Amino acid sequence: MKRIRSLTSRSLALTTFWCVVALVVIAFVISALYKQAAERGFRQLLQAEMYNVINSVSIDHKGELAGSPQLGDLRYQQPSTGWYWVVDPLYAEGSHSLTSPSLGGSNLPMAGDAVPYDGNFRRSYVVHDDKGNNLTVLETTVVLDDDGRTARFRVTGNRKAVDEDVRWFSRRLYLALALFGIASILVNALAILWALKPLDETQRALSEISATGDGNLAGAFPAEIQPLVDEINALLSNNRAIVERARMQVGNLAHSLKTPIAVLVNEAQAMDEKHGKLITSQVGVMQAQVTAYLNRARIAAQSESVLTRCDLLPTLERLRRVMRRLNPDLEFALSCDANLVAMTEQQDLEEIIGNLLENAGRFAARQVSIAAVELAEWQEGHDKSWIEISVEDDGPGLTPDQIKRAMKRGQRLDENGLGAGLGLSIIDDIVNAYGGSFELSGLAEGGLRARVVLPGKRI
């Protein structure tokens, strides 16, 4: 099962689950307790009716049972209701029994000796009458006179009344608990959303900082969140200081190396052609290496910062205008969404795309195309979002072997100028420092396609 990462979803799922489980348990317990109470009330009613029958029956002077119990429940007067009473004489064979009008001429089944009497000489069991009614029978034996003559008293009640009463109560209980559960879930959801609202405000504030590249988290936050806000603001301030210090150090190092490299170049020009050319070439490699590592150090200092961003469309549009002025005979087509931003420094993005456009413009026949799109997914399981920038030209292109050679540091292709030498390796260094990718590929109709993937997003 995929893990739920949203705090709101987790809280709602947990509270909903607990509410459902609690209400189901409550419904089961209350229903069971009500059923027990209904059963107890049912037995107490039968006992009361039993006492009424016992008090209403006696033995007359002929030795026959006499009496006409008048019970308050009219069901004992209506036929086949399942509510009966029967008095059987046990002192003389052939004596007639007394029965309730509801029994009519039917016989009431007995349990026999399988069910024992309790200490009060009573027993209870369940039978079915000839109408299919499910009956609870309360039975006892009573001595009616001083001669020790006894009779068996039986009073029955239809269990359908208890079952219907329990079902009626259960249906209304379940409906009431269901309505209460729905209301509780809604109230819990509102409470959770209200309680977590400050986190949404914090997220929006961070998004604004990421979009503008400046500022701190500002606003009134709860006491539980305020320490986190303070830590984030301190981290942002420290991050700005680190980036600025890294830029200053990189600038100082670049400035300190600029003069010695220029001196070496001047000295190489004064030497003979063979040695001077070698020194000039090596100084160029050294300068490219220094530039690459300085860029890598600077990018590493700020690549994870939320303050690093660059609007893509204005940057690409500006580079296209420059290339149009430098190459008036070529057409530069641009396709880019206005809402895309690259999570890079602007100077790094300009160096990457500028180098690619310069190479494409050098070898294109008529047209250079620039396109930027958002990638749905580039690296599986990676939290970052990505954009793809491609530069295509309609020039002669490169073979796979030439592409492999062109990507090597310090390598140039043949004297026709196919390739980009150190520029491509510098691009590769910058892109890799941001965690992206850079690749060249030939086009089927001729020409070359440069594809760069960088961290970015749609705003």
Buried (B, 14 or more C-beta within 10 A) or exposed (E): EEEEEEEBEEBBEEBBEEBEEEBEEBBEEBBEEBBEEBBEEBBEBBBBBBEBBBEBBEBEEEBEBEBEBEBEBEBBEEEBBBBBBBBBBBBEEEBEBBBBEBBEEBEBEBBEEEBEEEEEEBBBBEBEBEEEBBBBBBBBBBEBEEEEBBBBBBBBBBBEBBEEBBEEBBEEBBEEBEEEBEEBBEEBBEEBEEBBEBBEBBEEBBEEBBBEEEBEBEEEBEEEBBEEBEEBBEEBEEBBEEBEEBBEBBEEBBEEBEEEBEEBBEEBEEEEEEEBEEBBEEBBBBBBBBBBEBBBBBBEBBBEBBBBBBBBBEBBEBBBEBBBEEBEEBEBEBEBEEEBBBBBBBEBBBBBBBBBBBBBBBBBEEBBBBBBBBEEEBEEEEEBBBBBBBBBBBBBBBEEEBBEBBBEBEBBBEEEEBBBBBBBBBBBBBBEBBBBBBEBBBEEEEBBBBBBBBBBBEE
